């Protein structure tokens, strides 16, 4: 890892640390795990929608623009 304080908390360094922590864990969840998780996810989404009834379109546009810029810089997708 870089000793430069400016690079300490960059996205690339964070992903590098995450990959090291997860190791070779690359399997998808089983159907049983998915079935157990879906009701929990539905409940969390229902609570979130109660607390966030209307989407902020301007914020969504900013997020979409930031994501496009991030993907472009990574070079993982050609537009």
Secondary structure by P-SEA (a helix, b strand, c coil): ccccccccccaaaaaaaaaaaaccccccccaaaaaaaaaaaaaaaaaaaaaccccaaaaaaaaaaaaaaaaaaaccccc
